[in-house]
């Protein structure tokens, strides 16, 4: 979608309101002042959104935004603009009607039967209803293949170089019992954001949260140098704590040409080896410790409900050791919740709010982040501190790719990693069963060093906080957030292809 499309929509909406407006005469008893046309349009937008008519709601909010802006009411204009963004984000990941979804399945899965198509679309596919029309998630066909690994293997859909991917899990040089932090790799590279000049608003201030590496037990000696535009840095850079970032406020008038921000980053990443944990040596939790309380509570996207608690108890049965319980949960997610792409933007936007972990628990759909959040929810429900970690991985290829994995805490051992998504990738290819088992065993309590960690939990607070409606997908910060109160289109949604990370392993 072109970022000027919304501008055109606003102009059309304003003209329609002008031509439709009429005059009324007051008669009878005095009445309260009538709502303005802008207020009425905004109220219609709220009503349509509440009725799940998201396309129509977006049009009403756009109309209200144009009228408020024309009247010079900047505060209400911003509220209406953000509501317009919210309505669009709610449905934008669902572009397929029924016939288009059926065609996507036939194209991606040759030979698929009408019965299988109907079963998938009626019972398993992710969908949303807007204006009484059922719309399907854009990757409805890809998710069918993830759920049917025999089809994926047959068609070699992912075309994975599994010998390369398994270079740590299948290493013959790895000695059991060593660890937990071994085989360091020093990475160095550049993070770079570029937003085209024509995509920038002509006035106002650009607020930018730019991600950076953060210190962890397995990621040490983080350095950040040559940060662009130092005069416009308001907070940071932060490379310790729960999340790494630097915050900018850049006047639009100070940008000549494309907006370019960059940082040179370096860090040492360690392979983590915890496979020799002795369950009998796991200590007792200090249940009053602030970190224990933080990582065992329900959060915005790690939701602990009675149903989650009941399922977690069912998974672990009579087992009471936290290490063995976490291992059972790891296996359960791999076996029960196949990887799939999910509508993150819609989940982060939709009202009422749907937690990512709840979406996977209820629909069986989840990617690396959602799988890791559900793992954490199950663990937390049993009193085991757990958290999803986010950043990038260089395991599948040298080019960094956004990724999430998980950790659970054991007294006496520390934070124990696992990666259910990478482990599940062993099911997408044809390999010997013994090697598939070895691969999954490795990622149950170990982790390769081909990682870049940016955040040590989801929904991590930052200062200043991300705006509730203007920033896209606040749950993670693998990409910068670029927010403007004066842009008349969804700037943070449409710039994101302009962020790159280049990393290379260097000699120690």
C-alpha positions, 0 to 999 in steps of 0.5 A: 500500500502506498503511504499516500493512499491514506492522504487521498482517502482523507481528501475524498472523505472531507469533500463528501462531508462538505457536500453532505452537510446541511443546515438546521434551525433550533426550535422549542426548548433549549438543547445541548450543543449538537455534536460537530460533524467531526465528533459524529464521524468519530462516534460512528467509527467507534460504533463500527469498530465495536461491531467488527466493521473494521473497513467502515470504521477506518473510513469514518475515522479518516473522515473525522481526522480530516474534519478535526485537522481542517478545524485546527483541533490538533489533539482530536485530529491525532486521536482520530488519526490513531483510531484510523491506524488501529482500524486498518492494522486490525484487518490489514493482515487478512487480505483474502476472501474465501475464493482467494484463500481457496486459490492460494491453497490450490496453488501452494499445495498441488493435489489438495482435495476440496475436503482438505481445503474446506476443513482447513478454512472452516476449522484451522485457518486464521481468519477475521470477520469484518463487515459480515465478510470472513477474511483469511490470513495472508499466509493461509497456504504456508501455514497449511504446509507447516501443519502438514510436514509430510507435504512440506518435506515432499515439496522441500518448501523451506529448502534448508541446508540442514547440515549448516543449521545443525553445525552446533547440535551435531558437532562431534567436538562438543564435550558433554558436561562442559559449560555453561558458557563456551565457544565464544564468537565475536560479532561486529557490524552495522545497524542501519535505518533509512526512511525515504525523504518523500515518506517523511512528514513536512513538519513536527518531530520524528520520535525514533526508538532504535534497537541495540544489543543488550548485555546478558550472561551469554552476550557480553562485552557489548559496544556501540559506537559511531551513533548517528545524529548524536545531537538528537539523542534524548535517551541512551544508548542503553546496553544493560538492563532488560532491553537495548535501545537509543531514543531520538527526537529529530525535527522534520525540518532538520532532515535534508534528504533521506533520514539515515541513522546507523550504529556500529555494534559489536558483542561476544556471544557464547554457546550455552551448554546446560544438558548435564543439569542434575534435577536433584541439585536444583535449589529452592526458589526465593518466591519473594525475590523481585525477579522471581515475581516478575517472571512468574506473573501474567503479562500483556502477552504472556497470559496465565489463565485457569485454562493455562494452569490446568493444561500445564498441570496436565502436561507435567502430571505428577512431576514436581521438579521444575527442570523436568517440568520445563523439559516436558513443556518444551516437548509438548509445544514441539509436538502439539503446536506446529510453527506458523505465521501469525497476524502480530499487528492485528493481535497487538491492535485488536480490541478487546486485546488478544494476548499472543500466548492466548492466541496460540493456546486457543488456535494452535497457531504460533511462530517463534515469538508466540511459541516462546510466550506460550512456553513462558506462560505454561512455566510461569503458571507452575511457578517456574520463572520463564521469559522469551528473548528476542533479537536475531539469529545467524543460524539458518544463514549468515544474514541476521534474521528476526527471532525469539527463543526462551529461557527458564530459571533454575536455582543453582544453574541460572537461566536455561535456554531452549528454542522450540522453533529451531528444534521443530525445523528438524521436522521440515526436512528429510533427515535420519530419525536419530539425527532429528532426535539429537537436534531436538535434544540439543535445543531442549537445554542448550543454545548456539552462539549465532544470536544477537539479543536485543530484549530479555522479555516481551512488552519491555517498558522503555523511557519514554514509553512507546505510544499506545496507538501510533507505534506498530507491534509494541511487544517487540523491538527488533525493528526501530519504532518511527513515530510522528504526530504530524504524519497523515499516513501510518509511517511506522507501518510502511517504513520497516523495509528500511532497517538492516543489520549486517554482522560478521564473526571476527577474530578474537 
